[in-house]
Amino acid sequence: MHSIAMLLQETQPNQEAVQHMMVAMMAILPIIFLVVIAIIMVPCWFILKKAGFTPWLCLLCLIPSIGLIVLLYVLAFAEWKVVPSPQVGWQPTPPFPPPPPPYVPPPQA
């Protein structure tokens, strides 16, 4: 951070300092890129799997900007191959308290 402030204050930047910062950025940027790709691809993998598609479609996220848009359109407009849960019909609630059982007279001896 200190080197960036010193670089901005100088009228002529030191070429060696610029080269060191570029090397540092070139080492950090691939790591940041991989983390961002993982943050996007893992949820897409699970969404595609639950929707009944092949999870390998999440590789579309590797194509910058257009890949994610294509994936969203596939998810939005394709027919999902998931079996819907059965719809349970409405049943009236039993009266409270439950009615007493019918009276049965004792047997005569």
C-alpha positions as CSV (number, residue, x, y, z in Angstrom):
1,M,0.0,0.0,0.0
2,H,2.9,2.3,0.9
3,S,4.5,1.7,-2.5
4,I,1.3,2.6,-4.4
5,A,1.1,5.9,-2.5
6,M,4.8,6.7,-3.2
7,L,4.3,5.8,-6.9
8,L,1.3,8.2,-7.2
9,Q,3.2,11.0,-5.6
10,E,6.2,10.8,-7.9
11,T,6.1,12.7,-11.2
12,Q,8.1,10.0,-13.0
13,P,7.3,6.5,-11.7
14,N,10.2,4.3,-11.0
15,Q,10.2,1.6,-13.7
16,E,11.5,-1.0,-11.3
17,A,8.7,-0.4,-8.8
18,V,6.1,-0.6,-11.5
19,Q,7.6,-3.9,-12.7
20,H,7.5,-5.3,-9.1
21,M,3.8,-4.3,-8.7
22,M,2.9,-5.9,-12.1
23,V,4.6,-9.2,-11.1
24,A,2.7,-9.2,-7.8
25,M,-0.6,-8.5,-9.6
26,M,0.1,-11.2,-12.1
27,A,0.6,-13.7,-9.3
28,I,-2.6,-12.6,-7.4
29,L,-5.0,-12.2,-10.3
30,P,-5.2,-15.9,-11.3
31,I,-6.0,-16.8,-7.7
32,I,-8.7,-14.2,-7.5
33,F,-10.1,-15.4,-10.9
34,L,-10.2,-19.0,-9.7
35,V,-12.0,-18.0,-6.5
36,V,-14.6,-16.0,-8.4
37,I,-15.2,-18.8,-10.9
38,A,-15.7,-21.3,-8.0
39,I,-18.1,-18.9,-6.3
40,I,-20.2,-18.9,-9.5
41,M,-19.8,-22.5,-10.7
42,V,-20.6,-24.4,-7.5
43,P,-24.2,-22.9,-7.1
44,C,-24.8,-23.4,-10.8
45,W,-23.7,-27.0,-10.5
46,F,-26.2,-27.7,-7.7
47,I,-29.0,-25.8,-9.4
48,L,-28.5,-27.7,-12.7
49,K,-28.4,-31.0,-10.9
50,K,-31.7,-30.2,-9.0
51,A,-33.3,-29.0,-12.2
52,G,-32.6,-32.3,-14.0
53,F,-29.9,-31.0,-16.3
54,T,-26.4,-32.2,-16.7
55,P,-24.3,-30.3,-14.1
56,W,-21.5,-29.9,-16.7
57,L,-23.5,-27.1,-18.2
58,C,-22.0,-24.9,-15.5
59,L,-18.8,-24.9,-17.6
60,L,-20.6,-22.2,-19.6
61,C,-19.7,-19.9,-16.7
62,L,-16.1,-20.0,-17.9
63,I,-17.0,-18.0,-21.0
64,P,-16.9,-14.4,-19.8
65,S,-20.3,-12.6,-19.5
66,I,-22.1,-14.4,-22.4
67,G,-21.7,-17.9,-20.8
68,L,-23.6,-17.0,-17.6
69,I,-26.4,-15.3,-19.7
70,V,-26.8,-18.4,-21.9
71,L,-26.9,-20.6,-18.8
72,L,-29.6,-18.4,-17.2
73,Y,-31.7,-18.5,-20.4
74,V,-31.4,-22.3,-20.6
75,L,-32.6,-22.5,-17.0
76,A,-35.4,-20.0,-17.5
77,F,-36.9,-21.3,-20.7
78,A,-36.1,-25.1,-20.9
79,E,-38.5,-27.7,-19.5
80,W,-37.2,-29.0,-16.2
81,K,-37.0,-32.7,-16.0
82,V,-38.0,-32.9,-12.3
83,V,-41.0,-34.8,-11.1
84,P,-43.3,-32.4,-9.3
85,S,-44.3,-33.3,-5.7
86,P,-47.8,-34.7,-5.4
87,Q,-50.4,-32.2,-4.5
88,V,-52.2,-33.1,-1.3
89,G,-55.9,-32.3,-1.4
90,W,-57.5,-30.1,1.3
91,Q,-59.0,-32.1,4.1
92,P,-61.2,-30.6,6.7
93,T,-59.9,-30.5,10.2
94,P,-61.6,-32.9,12.6
95,P,-64.0,-31.3,15.1
96,F,-62.5,-30.5,18.5
97,P,-63.1,-32.2,20.9
98,P,-63.7,-35.5,19.0
99,P,-67.3,-36.8,19.4
100,P,-67.7,-39.6,21.9
101,P,-68.0,-43.1,20.7
102,P,-71.5,-44.5,20.1
103,Y,-73.2,-46.0,23.2
104,V,-73.4,-49.7,23.2
105,P,-75.6,-51.2,26.0
106,P,-73.9,-53.9,28.1
107,P,-74.9,-57.5,27.2
108,Q,-77.8,-59.0,29.2
109,A,-77.0,-62.1,31.2
